[in-house]
Amino acid sequence: MSSNHTTMEQHNTPLPSTQTHSSQTHTHTHSSQTHNSSQTQTPPHTHSSSHILLLTHSSSSHTPPHTILSGRQLDLLVTMGKINGCLKCVFFLLNAVFGIFGVLMIIGLGKAPPQVMDHGSWAWLLAFSVGILLVSILGLTAAKTEKTALLIGFAGLMGAIMIIMMILGIVMASYRNQLKNITPDSMRPMMADDKVQEVLVNVQGQFQCCGIMSYEDWGNRIPLSCECLEDNVCTDRPGHLEGPAKIYSRPCFPIVSDLLVPALTVSMGVFFGFAVTAVSSQTLQHPNALHTHAHTHTQ
């Protein structure tokens, strides 16, 4: 009996070891699952911190969300870029032309005779010519460097010039129409002004003419500036008048008008051209705007 009991105890002895091993295996398996779970699941406080950091970064940076442009939008951006490039070329060309025009005016005024330089209008024309040259240089520099300060300053200056040039262009157009509609009766009262007579004497010697509308504008005494030395443009002085025996047959006003009308037309074109330049300069205040817009949306 005792022998059988001993034998049963010997057979039952390893059982606790097996249970212990099974328990350890279960514990190890649970630990492994816990470890894997800890690796795959982010702790709540870590996820929250990352989320807060992401929100902080998003709020601090103003980078717009990445989008993909359609083919039509890309074509539109390319077309706008080409238009901006064409406007820039036109802007360069206009400023170069006006700069050359200003230089030519300065050279021409520098060769003017002393009596013209003494006139007040000569100083105004010289200041205008220098102003054209300086504005052209500023415009070329601003377009070349593409500096915001220069572009804004040039745009503001051209805005003011645009208004002035539009007014002057309208005035020149009005003067041109008035010159075409002038009659002899409206011009003769001007002969009473001594300054007009002084200017007319210089004009007669330069253009080989006499009087505004005819030699009769001088009344009974014709000045020596009307003396004609060439037979093809001469006429005999009437016997009841005093002055040279041969006088110019052509009046001065048609000759001067033929010169003034084209000059006024050119001046009007220059003034309106400056106005167009002022408008085109507004498109160059931010010359890289299209490029920046396209780069932002294609990132």
C-alpha positions as CSV (number, residue, x, y, z in Angstrom):
1,M,0.0,0.0,0.0
2,S,2.7,2.3,0.9
3,S,4.6,1.2,-2.1
4,N,1.8,2.1,-4.4
5,H,1.4,5.5,-2.7
6,T,5.1,6.2,-3.2
7,T,4.8,5.3,-6.8
8,M,1.9,7.7,-7.3
9,E,3.8,10.5,-5.6
10,Q,6.8,9.9,-7.9
11,H,4.5,10.1,-10.9
12,N,2.7,13.2,-9.6
13,T,5.8,15.1,-8.6
14,P,6.6,16.7,-12.1
15,L,3.1,18.1,-12.4
16,P,3.8,21.3,-10.5
17,S,6.8,21.9,-12.8
18,T,4.7,21.5,-15.9
19,Q,2.1,23.9,-14.5
20,T,4.8,26.3,-13.6
21,H,6.3,26.1,-17.1
22,S,2.9,26.6,-18.6
23,S,2.2,29.5,-16.4
24,Q,5.6,31.0,-17.3
25,T,4.8,30.4,-21.0
26,H,1.5,32.2,-20.6
27,T,3.1,35.0,-18.7
28,H,5.8,35.3,-21.3
29,T,3.2,35.3,-24.1
30,H,1.2,38.0,-22.3
31,S,4.3,40.0,-21.8
32,S,5.2,39.7,-25.5
33,Q,1.7,40.8,-26.4
34,T,2.0,43.7,-24.0
35,H,5.4,44.6,-25.4
36,N,4.1,44.4,-29.0
37,S,1.1,46.4,-28.1
38,S,3.3,49.1,-26.5
39,Q,5.3,49.3,-29.7
40,T,2.3,49.6,-32.0
41,Q,0.2,51.9,-30.0
42,T,1.3,55.5,-29.3
43,P,0.7,56.7,-25.8
44,P,-2.1,59.3,-25.6
45,H,0.2,62.0,-24.2
46,T,2.8,61.5,-27.0
47,H,0.1,61.7,-29.8
48,S,-1.3,64.8,-28.2
49,S,2.1,66.5,-28.0
50,S,2.8,65.7,-31.7
51,H,-0.6,67.0,-32.6
52,I,-0.1,70.2,-30.7
53,L,3.4,70.6,-32.3
54,L,1.9,70.1,-35.7
55,L,-0.8,72.7,-35.1
56,T,1.8,75.1,-33.7
57,H,3.9,74.7,-36.8
58,S,1.0,75.1,-39.1
59,S,-0.2,78.2,-37.4
60,S,3.3,79.8,-37.4
61,S,3.9,79.2,-41.0
62,H,1.8,80.7,-43.7
63,T,2.6,78.0,-46.4
64,P,-0.6,77.4,-48.3
65,P,-1.8,73.8,-48.8
66,H,-0.2,71.9,-51.6
67,T,-2.5,71.6,-54.6
68,I,-2.2,70.3,-58.1
69,L,-2.9,72.7,-60.9
70,S,-5.0,71.5,-63.9
71,G,-3.8,71.8,-67.4
72,R,-6.0,74.8,-68.1
73,Q,-4.6,76.6,-65.0
74,L,-1.0,75.9,-66.1
75,D,-1.7,77.2,-69.6
76,L,-3.2,80.3,-68.1
77,L,-0.1,80.9,-65.9
78,V,2.2,80.4,-68.9
79,T,0.1,82.8,-71.0
80,M,0.1,85.5,-68.3
81,G,3.8,85.1,-67.9
82,K,4.3,85.7,-71.7
83,I,2.1,88.7,-71.5
84,N,4.1,90.1,-68.6
85,G,7.3,89.5,-70.5
86,C,5.9,91.4,-73.5
87,L,4.8,94.3,-71.3
88,K,8.3,94.4,-69.8
89,C,9.9,94.6,-73.3
90,V,7.5,97.4,-74.3
91,F,8.3,99.2,-71.0
92,F,12.1,99.0,-71.7
93,L,11.6,100.2,-75.3
94,L,9.4,103.2,-74.4
95,N,11.8,104.3,-71.6
96,A,14.8,103.9,-74.0
97,V,13.0,106.0,-76.7
98,F,12.1,108.7,-74.2
99,G,15.6,108.8,-72.9
100,I,17.0,109.3,-76.4
101,F,14.3,112.0,-77.0
102,G,15.4,113.8,-73.8
103,V,19.1,113.7,-74.8
104,L,18.3,115.1,-78.3
105,M,16.2,117.9,-76.8
106,I,19.1,118.8,-74.4
107,I,21.5,118.8,-77.3
108,G,19.2,120.9,-79.5
109,L,18.6,123.4,-76.7
110,G,22.3,123.7,-76.1
111,K,22.8,124.7,-79.7
112,A,20.1,127.4,-79.6
113,P,21.1,131.0,-80.3
114,P,21.6,133.4,-77.4
115,Q,18.4,135.3,-78.0
116,V,16.5,132.1,-77.6
117,M,18.3,131.1,-74.4
118,D,17.4,134.4,-72.9
119,H,13.7,133.6,-73.3
120,G,12.0,132.1,-70.3
121,S,10.5,129.2,-72.3
122,W,14.0,127.9,-73.0
123,A,14.6,127.2,-69.3
124,W,11.3,125.4,-69.0
125,L,12.1,123.3,-72.1
126,L,15.5,122.4,-70.7
127,A,14.0,121.4,-67.3
128,F,11.4,119.3,-69.2
129,S,14.1,117.6,-71.2
130,V,16.2,116.8,-68.2
131,G,13.1,115.5,-66.4
132,I,12.4,113.2,-69.3
133,L,15.9,111.8,-69.2
134,L,15.9,111.3,-65.4
135,V,12.5,109.6,-65.4
136,S,13.6,107.3,-68.2
137,I,16.8,106.3,-66.3
138,L,14.8,105.7,-63.2
139,G,12.4,103.5,-65.1
140,L,15.1,101.4,-66.8
141,T,16.9,101.0,-63.5
142,A,13.7,99.9,-61.7
143,A,12.8,97.4,-64.4
144,K,16.3,96.0,-64.5
145,T,16.9,95.6,-60.8
146,E,13.2,94.8,-59.9
147,K,13.6,96.5,-56.6
148,T,10.3,97.1,-54.9
149,A,11.3,100.6,-53.6
150,L,12.4,101.8,-57.0
151,L,9.3,100.3,-58.7
152,I,6.9,101.9,-56.2
153,G,8.7,105.2,-56.4
154,F,8.7,105.1,-60.2
155,A,5.0,104.0,-60.3
156,G,4.0,106.9,-58.1
157,L,6.0,109.4,-60.1
158,M,4.6,108.1,-63.4
159,G,1.1,108.3,-61.9
160,A,1.5,112.0,-61.4
161,I,3.2,112.4,-64.8
162,M,0.4,110.5,-66.5
163,I,-2.1,113.1,-65.3
164,I,0.1,116.0,-66.4
165,M,0.9,114.5,-69.7
166,M,-2.8,113.7,-70.4
167,I,-3.6,117.4,-69.7
168,L,-0.7,118.6,-71.9
169,G,-1.7,116.3,-74.7
170,I,-5.2,117.6,-74.7
171,V,-3.9,121.2,-74.6
172,M,-1.6,120.5,-77.6
173,A,-4.5,118.9,-79.5
174,S,-6.5,122.0,-78.8
175,Y,-3.7,124.4,-80.0
176,R,-3.3,122.4,-83.1
177,N,-6.9,122.7,-84.0
178,Q,-6.8,126.4,-83.2
179,L,-3.9,126.9,-85.6
180,K,-5.8,125.3,-88.4
181,N,-8.8,127.6,-87.8
182,I,-6.9,130.9,-87.5
183,T,-8.0,133.7,-89.9
184,P,-6.2,136.9,-90.9
185,D,-8.7,139.1,-89.0
186,S,-8.0,137.2,-85.8
187,M,-4.2,137.5,-86.1
188,R,-3.8,141.2,-87.0
189,P,-4.7,142.6,-83.6
190,M,-1.6,140.7,-82.3
191,M,0.6,143.1,-84.2
192,A,0.0,145.8,-81.6
193,D,2.1,143.8,-79.1
194,D,5.8,144.8,-79.2
195,K,6.9,141.3,-78.2
196,V,5.0,139.8,-81.1
197,Q,6.7,142.2,-83.5
198,E,10.1,141.3,-82.1
199,V,9.5,137.6,-82.6
200,L,8.1,138.2,-86.0
201,V,11.2,140.1,-87.1
202,N,13.4,137.1,-86.2
203,V,11.0,134.7,-87.9
204,Q,10.9,136.8,-91.1
205,G,14.7,136.7,-91.5
206,Q,14.9,132.9,-90.7
207,F,12.0,131.7,-92.9
208,Q,12.1,134.4,-95.6
209,C,8.6,135.7,-95.1
210,C,6.9,139.0,-94.3
211,G,4.0,139.7,-91.9
212,I,1.8,137.2,-90.2
213,M,-0.8,136.9,-93.0
214,S,0.8,139.4,-95.4
215,Y,3.1,142.3,-95.6
216,E,0.1,144.6,-95.0
217,D,0.2,143.5,-91.3
218,W,3.0,146.0,-90.8
219,G,0.9,149.0,-91.9
220,N,2.7,151.8,-93.8
221,R,6.2,150.9,-92.8
222,I,7.7,147.5,-93.7
223,P,10.8,146.5,-91.7
224,L,14.2,145.6,-93.2
225,S,13.7,142.0,-92.1
226,C,11.2,141.7,-95.0
227,E,13.8,142.6,-97.6
228,C,14.0,139.9,-100.2
229,L,17.3,138.9,-101.8
230,E,16.0,136.1,-104.0
231,D,13.8,136.7,-107.1
232,N,11.8,133.5,-106.8
233,V,10.1,134.6,-103.5
234,C,10.1,138.3,-104.0
235,T,7.6,140.9,-104.9
236,D,7.7,144.7,-105.3
237,R,6.9,146.9,-102.4
238,P,3.8,149.0,-103.1
239,G,4.7,152.6,-103.8
240,H,2.6,154.0,-100.9
241,L,4.5,152.0,-98.3
242,E,7.9,152.6,-96.8
243,G,10.6,150.0,-96.7
244,P,12.7,147.8,-98.9
245,A,12.1,147.9,-102.7
246,K,11.9,144.1,-102.8
247,I,10.0,142.2,-100.0
248,Y,9.1,138.6,-99.4
249,S,5.8,137.6,-101.0
250,R,5.0,134.7,-98.6
251,P,3.4,135.4,-95.2
252,C,5.0,133.8,-92.1
253,F,2.0,132.2,-90.5
254,P,1.4,129.4,-93.0
255,I,5.1,128.5,-92.9
256,V,5.2,128.5,-89.1
257,S,1.9,126.7,-88.9
258,D,3.2,123.9,-91.2
259,L,6.0,123.4,-88.7
260,L,4.0,123.8,-85.5
261,V,1.2,121.4,-86.4
262,P,3.6,118.4,-86.8
263,A,5.6,119.6,-83.8
264,L,2.4,119.7,-81.7
265,T,1.3,116.3,-83.0
266,V,4.7,114.8,-82.0
267,S,4.5,116.5,-78.6
268,M,1.0,115.2,-78.1
269,G,2.2,111.7,-79.0
270,V,5.1,112.1,-76.5
271,F,2.7,113.2,-73.8
272,F,0.3,110.4,-74.4
273,G,3.2,108.0,-74.7
274,F,4.4,108.9,-71.3
275,A,0.8,108.3,-70.0
276,V,0.9,104.8,-71.6
277,T,4.3,104.2,-69.9
278,A,2.9,105.2,-66.6
279,V,0.1,102.7,-67.0
280,S,2.5,99.9,-68.1
281,S,4.7,100.6,-65.1
282,Q,1.9,99.6,-62.8
283,T,2.2,96.0,-64.1
284,L,5.9,95.9,-63.0
285,Q,5.5,96.8,-59.4
286,H,5.7,93.1,-58.6
287,P,7.3,91.5,-61.6
288,N,7.7,88.1,-59.9
289,A,4.1,87.8,-58.7
290,L,3.1,85.3,-61.3
291,H,6.2,83.2,-60.8
292,T,5.8,83.2,-57.0
293,H,2.1,82.3,-57.4
294,A,2.9,79.3,-59.7
295,H,5.7,78.1,-57.5
296,T,3.6,78.1,-54.4
297,H,0.8,76.0,-56.0
298,T,3.1,73.5,-57.6
299,Q,5.1,72.6,-54.5
